[in-house]
Amino acid sequence: MPAARIALWGTFDVDNYGDHLFPRVVVHELGRRLPGAVVHPFAPYGWLHPTALDDGRAASPLGPWSPERARQLAAAHHLVVVGGGELIHLNDPLLAAVYETSTDELGRMAPSRFFVEGLGPELEADCPVVWHGLGVPWVPVGEAAGRLRAALAGRPYVTVRDRHSARRLAEAGVERPIEVVPDSALLIDRIMPAESLRARLARLRHDGGYPAAGSPVLVAQGCELLLPHVDGVAAAAAQWLAARPGVAPEVVVVETGRCRGDAVYADALARALAPSRIWRLPAEAAVEDLAAAIAGGDVFLGSSLHGAITALVYGRPFVLLNLIDDAKLDGFGDLTGLGRAVVHAAGEIGGALAGAPAALPAPGLLGTLQGRIDRHFDRLAELASERAAARPGVGPDPSLDTYAVADHLGRLRAGLATVEGQLAEVARRADGAGQGFVGLRAALSGLQAEVGGLRADLAAVRAGLARTEAELEASRRRAGEAERELAALQATRTFRLLAPARDLYGRLRRSLT
């Protein structure tokens, strides 16, 4: 059977811990079910919007939605998997802040067209689009509800990550079956085994970024939206510290949502806890560092869903700060039966922290949740296998990245032309007004600096495009060679005779993992 080619779509290009867990888990889980399968992560800007959490694994850029782009993506893949994450808000401008761009630009990119409408019914007949444990933060109404009803009606498999998301879709008029699958990050220990995180923690300690072994550690986190509550959080943290005299308890602040102002919150918490010292991971901390810091602590206190998931998986208690009515946090409390660990007012934090060690999950909870996710990945693998068998001619398309790069380059050129026009107009006015118009000359200087920056950006993108084209050409050559070698191998009598053995090996491998 030809190797399955799977596109994975999500916001894997934002500086947020959870968004970088999803592609790693999907690649691992589908890879072990479908040996030889290619899982290709895509995100709105992909490697055109690099983050410190990429760690050499940046997604490819989707670019703006268009029928042409949909056809290109469908032709190169057997299955599209959308998720995970809270993608179904259908408010593209809401993402402007995390991408550090304008709301108009996000409206033009329209990532929700990929996440909701996908490829469109005609193309999805050959390349199905499925939802992978997505979150729906509020009830879609009006046009948004209509989009969802139309897009989901013909999909073969739609899953959300909690019953609240399923209920919101039902209230929007979606009548098809919706399955609830726990957040796939609950499989984090398969991509980052506990032993590897202990080694990572030892390195953080060696580098002076984490307290010494033996000190009780409160791992804290929060986003900028929690600033009005920081004094209440600090009071609860101070109470936790005071309850452990003589053992040098420590506070470590992690920034899981750098794109959501976690650093601003960390600064405010440090001021509120002064003169007590707090520890902070380096700004370039990787996904593994964040996981190790949480797994190495005694309790996690924060607003990050994936911080709490990490704590749960590695056997640490947590207190989730749902002080801003974040639906997914209540959804997680409901899914795990740990709603008592989700607090909704600053006055509840101290008691929740004190009781955290006793707020243990039910025996076997993690295994049950992971089993549900395993069955979900089995279904994804089955869908991918079916389509790979039906479309054996699907192969790599080395030009997939060129589409988004060309779009990005075009936007830079347009911006450059606009600013150069403004520059010429200001220069004309300044020359006509004489030397006395300081304001005009200041404007001229500012625009000159802006043009210089845009020209530098343009040069960088041109250089990147040249590198990409070279890589694409090399990829074409490698793909052609690999396809010829594979065809020759599959034509041999030995390959045909070993088919039962390969099938047996695959089933044994799945049963043991």
N, C-alpha and C positions, 0 to 999 in steps of 0.2 A: 504494500500500500504506500502511496506517496506520502511524504512528510506533510503534516498539517501546518498551515501558515495562519497565524492568529494575530489580529491587530487588537491592541489593548489601548483604549482611550480613557483619558482622565486628566486631572490637573496635576500631573507629575512634575511640573516645571515651576511650582511655587515653593517658597522657602518655608516648608511646613513638614514636620516629622511624619505625620500620618500619611500624607500624600506620597512620600517616598517609600513607605512600607508596601503599599499595594502592588506596584509592579514587581517587586522582588518576590513577594509571595506567589503571585500568579505565575511568573516564570518558573519558579521552583516546582509548584504543584502540577502545572500542566506538563512541564518537562519530564517529571518522573512518571506521569501517566502515558505520555506520548513521546517515547524516545525519538529524537530527531526533529521534533516539532520546533518551529520558529515562532516565538512570541515577540512581537514588535511593538513596544510602547510608543504611543503618540500623545502629545499634549498641545494645547493651543499654540504656544510659542516654542515649546521644546528647548533644544539647545540654543535657540536664539535668545532665551531668557535663562541664563545659567544661574544656579544657586550653589551655596556651599555644601548642600546636602546631596548634590548629584553624584559625587564620588566616582566620576568617570562613567556613570550610567545614564547620562542625559537622554531623555526621550526625543524622538523626532518631532519636528513641528507639523501640526495639522494645517496651519494657515487658515484663512477664511473659508467658510463653507461655500461650495458652489457645486452645481451638477457635474462639472468636469472633475473636480476633486473627488466627489463621491464615486464616480465611475473608475477613477484611477485606483482608489483604495479597494474597491470591490474586486477589481481585476487581479489584485496582488494578494488576496487573502481568501481563506475558506470561511472564516468566522470573525466577527467583531465582538469583543467583550467590552462593555462600558462600565467603568468603575474600578474600585469603589470610591466612597466619599459622598459628601452631601452635595451632589451635583444638580439635583432637580429643584432648584429654586427658580429657574427660567428667567433670571434677572441678570443678563450679561453685564450691564454696567456695574453691578455690585462687585465684579472682579477687578475693576480698574485699580483699586488701591493695592491689591496683592501683586499686580503686574506693573505697578508704578507707571501707569499710562492714563490716558483720558477715557472718560465714559463713552465718548464718540468712537474712539478706537475699538473698545470692546464691543460696542454695538455693531461696528463693521465686521469684526472677526466672528461674532455670533457663535461662540462655542456651544451654546445650548442647541443649536441646529444639529451638531454632531451627536450630542448626548441624548437628545429627544428624537428628532426626526431621523437621525442616523443616515443611512444610505438611500432611504426611500423604498417603498414596497417593491418596485420592479427589480431593483438591484438586490434587495434582500431575499428575493426568491432563490438566488444563487449563493449569496453570502449573507447568512442570517446575522442579525444584530441582537445581542442579549444583554440584559442588565445584570450586573454583578454586585449584589448587596448594596444598592444605592440608598441614600438618605433623602427624604422629602421633608424639608423643615417646616412647611406650613401647607395649608390646603390650597391647591391651585384653583383659581376662579377665572371666569370669563374666557378670554382667548387662550390663556395658559392651559386651562382645563381642556379646552377643545383640542389643542395641540397634543396633549397626552393621550386623550381618548383615541384620536386618529392614529397616532404613531404606535401605540401599544396593542391595538386590536389584532394585528396579524403576527405579532412576535411569537416565536416558539417557546420562549422561556424568559420570564421577568421575575427578578428577585429584588427585595429591599432588605435593609438590615434590622428593622424592628417593626413591631406591629403597629406603632403609631404612623409610620410611613405608609404601611399598607392601608390603614384606615383613611389617611388623607387622600390617597389615590381613589379609594372607593367613594369618598365624599365629593371628589371631582368628577365622578361619573364614569370612572374606568370600571368596566364590568367584567373584564377577563380575569382569570385566576392570577393572583400575585402571591408568590411564595416568600416567606421570611427566612433569610439565611443570616446567621451572625456575621459580624464584621470579620473579614478574612485576616485582619491583623492578629486575631487570636491564634494564628499559626506562626507567630513570630519566632517561637523557640525552634522551629524547623530551619529557619534561615539564619538564626543567630543562637546556636546552642548555648546553654548556661555556662558551659566551660569556657567558650570563646569570650563571653562577656566578662567573666572573672579575670581573664587575661587582659582585656581592655581596661577594666577598672584598675588593675595593678599598674598599668601604664599611666593612667590618669593620676594616680597617687604619686607615682615616681616623678611625674612632671609638675607636681605641686598643684594639681587642679581638683583634688578631692581629699577629704579628711582621711586620716590614718585609720587603719583597721581597728575595730574595737570601739570607736566612737559612735553612739547612736546618731543617725542621720535622718533629718526631715528633708525630703526632696520637694521643693516648692516650684510652682510655675503659675503663670497667669498671663492674660493678654491685656492690651491697652484698655479694653472695655471694663476691666475690673478695677481701674484706678479709683473710682469713687468708694470702693470697699477696701482699699489697701490697709487702712488703719485697723479695720476689724480683723483682717487676715493676720496682720502683724501681731495684734494682741493675742490671738489664738496661738500663733507660733511661739510667742514669748512664754505663754502659759505652758506649752509643751516642753520648752527648754527648761523652765523653772522646775518642772516636775521630775527632772532627772539630775539632781545635784550630785556632784562628785564623779560623774562619768563623762564630762566634757561633751555634751551633745552639740551637734552642729546643724546648720542649715545650708543646703546646697540648692542654688537656683538654676534651673535648666530652662532653656528657651526653645520650646518645641515649635512655636509658631512665630518665627522671626518676621514673617510677612504680616503678622497681626499685632505687632507692637509688644512682643514679649520682653524685649530689651528695655523699653520704657517702663513697663511694670516692674521688672527686676530692679531698675534704679530706684523706683519709688519704694519698693519693699526694703531695699537696703537702707534707705534713709529712715524709714519707719522703725526698723529694728536696731538702729544705731543706739549705743556703741557696740552692740553684739556684732561679731563678724559674720558675714555670709560668704560662701564659696560660690564661684561662678565658673562654668566651663568656658574654655577659650571660644572666641567668636567663630573659629573655623571648625568647631566640633562637628563630627560626622554622625550619621544615623546610629552607628554602633556605639559611639560615645554617649549619646543621649540614652539609648537603651541600657547601657551598662550603668550609668549614673542612677537611673530609676530602679533597676534590678538590685543595685548595691545598697539602696537605702533601706530604712526601717519602715517608712510610710511615705506615700506620695500624696501631696496636697496641691491640687491645681484644677484648671478648667479644661485641660486637654483630654479628650476622649481617649486618644491613643497613648497618652501617659498612663491613664488608669488601666487600659488594656494591657500595657506592658507590665505594670505592677501585678495585675491579676495572674498573668501567665507565669511570671517568675516567683509567685508565692508571696507577694508583698501586699499589705493592706493599702487602701487608698481612701481619700475623701475628695469627691468631685465637687467643685465650686460652681453650681448652677445659679449664679447670682444675676444672670442676664437673660434668663428664660430661654436657654439653649435646648431645643427639643431633643437633640441626639443624646444629651447626657441623661435625661429622664428615660429615654429609650433603652440605654445601656443598663441603667439601674433595674428597669423592668425585665429585660432579657435575662439578666444574671440573678435576679432575686435579691440584689444588693441595693435596693432603693434607699435603705437607711444610710448608705454611704454617700448619697447625693444630697447636698445641703442647698437651701434656697434663700438663706439669710445669714448675714455675717455672725449674728448671735448664736447660730447653730454650730459654728465651726469648732469651737473649743470642745464641746461635748462629743462631736463626731470624731475628732482627733483622739480624745481620751479613750473612746470606745473602739477605735479602729482595729486594734489587735484582736478584739473579740468578734468583730464583724466579719467572720470567715465565710467564704462561699460554701454552699452545700457540697458534701463529699461527691466527687465524681463530676462536678459541674463542668470543669474545663474539658474533660474527656468527652462529655456529652456534646458540648458546643463544637468542639473540634470535629467530632463525628458528623455533625450536621453539615459543617463546611466541607468535609471530605466528600459527602454524598453530592453536594453541589458541584464540586470540581469534577467528580465522576461524570456528572451530566454535561458539563462543559466539554470535557474530553470526548464524550460520546458524540455530541453535536459536531465537534471539529473533525472527528474521524469520519462521520457520515459524509460531510461535505468534501473532505479530501478524497474519499473514494469516488464521489460523484463528479469531481472536477480535477482529474489527475494532472491537467496541463497547467495549473496555477503555479507560477514560479516567482522569484524575486523580481522586483521592479526597481532597478538602481536609481530611477529618476524621482522616487517618491519625495525625497527631501528637496529637490530642486524647485518644486511648486511653491512651497512656503518661503524659501530663500529668495526666489524671484519676486514674490509679493513684498517681502520685507525690503528688498533693494529698491523696488519701485516706490515704496512709501518714503524711503530716505531721499531718493532723488526728488520726489515731489516737495518734500519739506525743504530740501536744499534750494530748490528753485524759488519757493515762496520767500524764504529768508533773504536770498540774494536780491530778489525784487524789492523787498523792504529796505535792504541796505542801500540799493541804488537810489531809492526815493529819498531816504534820509540824507544821503550824501548830496543829492541835488538841492535839497532844501537848505542844508547847512552851508553849501557853497554860495547859494543865493543870498543867504541872510548875513553873511560876513562872520567875523570872528566873535561877535558878542553873544551869540546864542549858545550858552554853555549847555543848556538842556538838550539841544539837538545834538551837540557833539557827544554828550554822555550817551544818548540813545544810539548814536552811530557806533561808539565804542562797544556798547553792549551787543549790538547786532553783529558787529565784526567778530566778537568772541563766540557768539552763537553759531555763526557761519563756520568758524574754525572748528568748533566741536562737531557740527554736522558733517563737515568734510572728513574729519578724522573717523567718525562713525562709518561714513560711506566707504572710506578706504579699507576699514577693517572688515566690513561686510563683503566688499569685492574680493579681498584676500581670502576670506572664509569661503566664498562661493567658488573661487578658483581651487581651493583645497578640496572642497566637496566634489567638484567635477572630476578632479583627479582620483579621489577615493571611489566615486561612482564608476569610473572607467575600470579601475582595478577590480571593483566588486563585480562588474559585468564579466570580466575575464574569469575571475574565480568561480562565479556561478556557472558559467558555461562549461568550465573544466569539471566542476563537481557533478553537473548533470550528465555529462558524457561518461564519467567514471561510474556513476550510479546506474545508468542505463546498461552499461556493459556488465556490471555486477548482477543486476536483476535478470539479465538474459542467460546467466549460467545455470546449469542443471543443479549445481550444489546449492545455490540460493533458493531454488524452488523446493528442493528436498528438505531444507532446514526450516521451512515455513512453520510446521507444527512446533518445532523446538523454540522458535522465536515467540510464538504465541504463548507457549507454556511459561517461558521466562518472564514475559510481560505480566501474566497473571500472578506468578509467584512474587514478583517484585512488588506489585500493588498490595498483595496480601500481607507482606512483611513491613510495609511502611505506613 
